[in-house]
Amino acid sequence: MSARPDESLARIPGPWTHRSVHAGNGMFHVVEAGEGPLVLLLHGFPQFWWTWRHQLESLAGAGYRAVAVDLRGYGASDKPPRGYDLPSLAGSMAGLIRALGETCAVVVGHDWGGLVAWTMGATDPKVVHRLVTVSAPHPLRLRQAILGNPFGRPKAGRHLLGYQLPLLPERRLTKHGAAQVGRLLDAWSGPGGLQEEVTATYRDAFSIPTVAHCALEYHRWFVRSQLRPDGMRYRKLMRTELEMPTLQLHGASDTCMPPRAAQGSSRYVAAPYRWRLLEGVGHFPHEERPEQFDAELLGWLGDPEPDR
């Protein structure tokens, strides 16, 4: 890792192009490959756009325009002091689709990116042509899972609560070259896990100044808004039934977000819906088993009438 990490760590070369796009009152670093219908890829915690490196190639090869973005506060995107609530994040991603010259896109979101994707489906349904969520329950289902059985509570719920403290969680995540980021990635992966050089890349990117703070602001809003008017408005909004075809992919060995915490999300989808449980896979199916993941994703995208 470089002595002074900076945003250049997020501009990893490959068979794709990097650029900055203004959307939603901010600048977002996007990585593009291929031509065709737009597929927008939203990463989770504690990662950045690079989590989609396999899909950038496979989607481009299948005739899609794949765009992976650094979410607000991550990688080489803007890191403003606020705007880490799910409605704001969803609005900025809807704006990004329009800034990319499209009226709508297939939106694929993993982990926190999945929560943003679910939110886009409710707040900006016209920009979401199809919805794919990975290791991400519907936000209302997640709330129910966290507030429900304390013994069956997902590990993600414990982290949500632990990250409410000021400053200390940031220091813990970033000390010793963001070693804790590597431990989280290892703990949440399925059998075999992620390779050491892969986790080292995420540790480097998480060491970029203020990334850790911005990433934790997502968690802080989710918990603190529960008792505030903005949280109540958000929950009311999220009771909207989604009208776009939806694919929900989940690893059977996901310890961060066990499958039972995500099952039941279909109650919020009025359109064709498909649930796929991937055996022997943890929290990062698109990285742990990219061939299996891509087969599910591309097969569903290529079906003109999924599960009708």
ZAGUDO-459045 format. One record per residue (C-alpha): residue number from 0; residue in one letter; x, y, z. Coordinates in steps of 0.2 Angstrom, whole numbers. Example, Ala and Ser with C-alpha at 12.3 -4.5 7.8 and 13.67 -1.06 7.14 Angstrom:
2
   i aa    px    py    pz
   0  A    62   -22    39
   1  S    68    -5    36
END
This chain:
308
   i aa    px    py    pz
   0  M     0     0     0
   1  S     6    17    -4
   2  A    12    28    10
   3  R    -2    41     8
   4  P   -17    32     0
   5  D   -27    43   -12
   6  E   -41    41   -25
   7  S   -29    34   -38
   8  L   -30    18   -29
   9  A   -48    16   -36
  10  R   -43    19   -54
  11  I   -38     1   -57
  12  P   -34    -2   -76
  13  G   -42   -16   -86
  14  P   -53   -19  -101
  15  W   -64    -4   -96
  16  T   -64    15   -96
  17  H   -64    27   -81
  18  R   -73    43   -81
  19  S   -81    56   -69
  20  V  -100    60   -71
  21  H  -109    73   -62
  22  A  -126    68   -55
  23  G  -137    72   -40
  24  N  -127    87   -34
  25  G  -111    77   -34
  26  M   -97    69   -45
  27  F   -97    50   -47
  28  H   -82    39   -53
  29  V   -89    27   -65
  30  V   -81    12   -74
  31  E   -88     7   -91
  32  A   -87    -8  -103
  33  G   -97   -13  -118
  34  E  -112    -6  -128
  35  G  -130   -10  -128
  36  P  -144    -9  -114
  37  L  -137     0   -98
  38  V  -134   -11   -83
  39  L  -129    -1   -68
  40  L  -119   -10   -55
  41  L  -119    -4   -36
  42  H  -107   -11   -24
  43  G  -108   -14    -5
  44  F   -98   -12    11
  45  P   -83   -12    13
  46  Q   -79   -12    -6
  47  F   -80    -1   -21
  48  W   -83    -2   -40
  49  W   -70   -16   -42
  50  T   -81   -29   -34
  51  W   -90   -30   -51
  52  R   -74   -33   -62
  53  H   -80   -50   -68
  54  Q   -97   -44   -72
  55  L   -90   -29   -82
  56  E   -82   -41   -94
  57  S   -96   -54   -94
  58  L  -110   -41   -97
  59  A  -100   -32  -110
  60  G   -97   -49  -119
  61  A  -116   -52  -119
  62  G  -120   -36  -127
  63  Y  -124   -24  -113
  64  R  -117    -8  -108
  65  A  -110   -11   -90
  66  V  -107     3   -79
  67  A  -100     1   -61
  68  V  -100    16   -50
  69  D   -91    21   -34
  70  L  -106    25   -22
  71  R  -105    42   -13
  72  G   -91    43    -1
  73  Y   -81    28    -9
  74  G   -67    26   -20
  75  A   -64    41   -32
  76  S   -82    48   -30
  77  D   -86    64   -20
  78  K   -86    63    -1
  79  P   -98    76     5
  80  P  -102    78    23
  81  R  -120    72    21
  82  G  -132    63     8
  83  Y  -129    46    15
  84  D  -148    42    18
  85  L  -155    29     6
  86  P  -168    41    -3
  87  S  -153    53    -7
  88  L  -142    39   -13
  89  A  -156    32   -23
  90  G  -160    49   -31
  91  S  -142    52   -36
  92  M  -141    35   -44
  93  A  -157    39   -54
  94  G  -149    55   -59
  95  L  -133    45   -64
  96  I  -143    34   -76
  97  R  -150    50   -84
  98  A  -133    58   -84
  99  L  -127    43   -94
 100  G  -139    47  -107
 101  E  -152    34  -103
 102  T  -170    35   -97
 103  C  -169    18   -88
 104  A  -157     4   -84
 105  V  -156   -13   -76
 106  V  -150   -10   -59
 107  V  -140   -23   -50
 108  G  -135   -19   -31
 109  H  -125   -29   -19
 110  D  -126   -27     0
 111  W  -129    -8     3
 112  G  -129    -6   -16
 113  G  -144   -18   -15
 114  L  -153    -7    -2
 115  V  -150     8   -14
 116  A  -157    -2   -28
 117  W  -173    -8   -18
 118  T  -175    11   -14
 119  M  -174    16   -32
 120  G  -187     4   -37
 121  A  -199    12   -25
 122  T  -194    31   -27
 123  D  -189    31   -46
 124  P  -198    16   -53
 125  K  -197    23   -71
 126  V  -178    23   -71
 127  V  -177     4   -66
 128  H  -181    -7   -80
 129  R  -177   -22   -70
 130  L  -170   -25   -53
 131  V  -157   -37   -46
 132  T  -152   -37   -28
 133  V  -138   -48   -21
 134  S  -136   -52    -3
 135  A  -148   -38     1
 136  P  -165   -40     9
 137  H  -179   -27     5
 138  P  -175   -13    18
 139  L  -192   -16    27
 140  R  -188   -35    28
 141  L  -170   -31    35
 142  R  -178   -20    48
 143  Q  -189   -34    53
 144  A  -175   -46    54
 145  I  -164   -35    65
 146  L  -179   -31    77
 147  G  -185   -49    77
 148  N  -177   -64    85
 149  P  -162   -58    94
 150  F  -153   -75    93
 151  G  -156   -76    74
 152  R  -152   -58    71
 153  P  -140   -56    56
 154  K  -122   -51    59
 155  A  -126   -35    49
 156  G  -137   -30    63
 157  R  -124   -31    76
 158  H  -112   -21    65
 159  L  -126    -8    62
 160  L  -127    -5    80
 161  G  -108    -5    83
 162  Y  -105     8    70
 163  Q  -116    21    79
 164  L  -101    26    90
 165  P   -92    42    84
 166  L   -74    41    77
 167  L   -69    24    86
 168  P   -77    13    72
 169  E   -67    23    59
 170  R   -51    21    68
 171  R   -54     2    71
 172  L   -57    -1    52
 173  T   -42     9    46
 174  K   -28     5    58
 175  H   -15    -7    53
 176  G   -18    -4    34
 177  A   -37    -7    36
 178  A   -34   -25    43
 179  Q   -51   -26    50
 180  V   -58   -24    32
 181  G   -49   -39    27
 182  R   -55   -49    42
 183  L   -74   -44    38
 184  L   -72   -49    20
 185  D   -64   -66    26
 186  A   -78   -69    39
 187  W   -92   -65    27
 188  S   -85   -75    12
 189  G   -91   -93     9
 190  P   -79  -109     9
 191  G   -63  -104     1
 192  G   -66   -85     3
 193  L   -58   -71    -7
 194  Q   -40   -72   -12
 195  E   -28   -62    -1
 196  E   -23   -50   -15
 197  V   -42   -46   -18
 198  T   -44   -42     1
 199  A   -28   -32     0
 200  T   -36   -21   -14
 201  Y   -51   -17    -4
 202  R   -40   -13    11
 203  D   -30    -1     1
 204  A   -46     8    -6
 205  F   -54     9    11
 206  S   -38    18    17
 207  I   -42    33     5
 208  P   -45    48    17
 209  T   -63    49    24
 210  V   -69    33    15
 211  A   -71    24    31
 212  H   -81    39    39
 213  C   -92    41    24
 214  A   -96    22    23
 215  L  -101    22    41
 216  E  -113    36    38
 217  Y  -124    24    28
 218  H  -125    13    44
 219  R  -128    28    56
 220  W  -142    35    45
 221  F  -151    18    44
 222  V  -152    16    63
 223  R  -154    34    69
 224  S  -168    37    56
 225  Q  -179    23    64
 226  L  -186    35    77
 227  R  -186    51    66
 228  P  -198    58    54
 229  D  -187    55    39
 230  G  -186    37    44
 231  M  -205    35    46
 232  R  -207    44    28
 233  Y  -195    31    21
 234  R  -203    16    28
 235  K  -220    22    22
 236  L  -213    25     4
 237  M  -205     8     4
 238  R  -221    -1     7
 239  T  -224     3   -11
 240  E  -226   -13   -22
 241  L  -213   -14   -35
 242  E  -218   -15   -53
 243  M  -202   -21   -62
 244  P  -196   -39   -64
 245  T  -185   -43   -49
 246  L  -171   -56   -47
 247  Q  -165   -59   -29
 248  L  -148   -69   -28
 249  H  -142   -75   -11
 250  G  -127   -86    -5
 251  A  -133  -100     6
 252  S  -118   -99    16
 253  D  -119   -80    19
 254  T  -115   -77    38
 255  C  -117   -58    37
 256  M  -134   -58    30
 257  P  -141   -76    32
 258  P  -154   -81    18
 259  R  -168   -81    31
 260  A  -166   -63    34
 261  A  -169   -59    15
 262  Q  -183   -72    12
 263  G  -200   -64    12
 264  S  -194   -49     2
 265  S  -205   -54   -12
 266  R  -220   -47    -3
 267  Y  -215   -30    -9
 268  V  -214   -35   -27
 269  A  -230   -36   -38
 270  A  -220   -40   -54
 271  P  -212   -56   -59
 272  Y  -200   -61   -46
 273  R  -186   -74   -45
 274  W  -177   -80   -29
 275  R  -161   -90   -32
 276  L  -151   -97   -17
 277  L  -133  -101   -22
 278  E  -126  -116   -13
 279  G  -108  -115    -5
 280  V  -108   -96    -8
 281  G  -106   -83     5
 282  H  -109   -64     5
 283  F  -100   -60   -11
 284  P  -108   -72   -24
 285  H  -102   -62   -39
 286  E   -84   -63   -33
 287  E   -84   -80   -25
 288  R   -92   -89   -40
 289  P   -93   -77   -54
 290  E   -97   -90   -68
 291  Q  -112   -97   -58
 292  F  -118   -79   -54
 293  D  -116   -73   -72
 294  A  -126   -88   -78
 295  E  -140   -84   -67
 296  L  -139   -65   -71
 297  L  -137   -67   -90
 298  G  -150   -80   -91
 299  W  -163   -70   -82
 300  L  -159   -54   -92
 301  G  -161   -64  -108
 302  D  -178   -70  -103
 303  P  -191   -58  -111
 304  E  -204   -64   -99
 305  P  -196   -70   -83
 306  D  -206   -81   -71
 307  R  -223   -75   -79
END
